[in-house]
Amino acid sequence: MIRLLLAVAIAAPCLGCASVTRGTTENISISSTPAGATAEITGLDIPTACVTPCVVQAKRNADITVTFNKEGYEPQIIPLTKEIPGTGAAGFAGNLLAGGLVGMGVDAATGAAQDHKPNPVIVTLQPVAPVQPRAAKPRPSKRPPPPPQS
């Protein structure tokens, strides 16, 4: 009985942890119009590239940027931000109620209370502007200028 109470007392501070309830990773959906663009994702443990539409798994505390490239279209760079949604805040607050300073430290270090925004990452690629031919510069006349009028 004493062992059971001891185990509950040790585990109680982390019962509300966002790390436990939400996990330390999340899936990020990436798509583009038109589809088939290369999405390069930086900020992951291993820099990753995928062809849209695709999904990548990221640590919640990662600083992520998605760069879209497709031939014939302007590249686009989308930096993701990290926000604490209601569910993350509830998990983090659970640490306060249970007195779990250790759990709060774990959540802060892992970013477990955070979500990346925007998610899904959706872009509409803009076609590259066609190159306009330059107008020919007028050539100077080879005739001498007319004499001044007096």
Beta strands, then each sheet from edge to edge (+ up, - down):
strand 1: 25-33
strand 2: 38-42
strand 3: 48-51
strand 4: 54-59
strand 5: 65-69
strand 6: 76-79
strand 7: 81-83
strand 8: 115-117
strand 9: 121-124
sheet 1: 4+ 1- 9-
sheet 2: 3+ 2- 5+ 6-
sheet 3: 7+ 8-
end
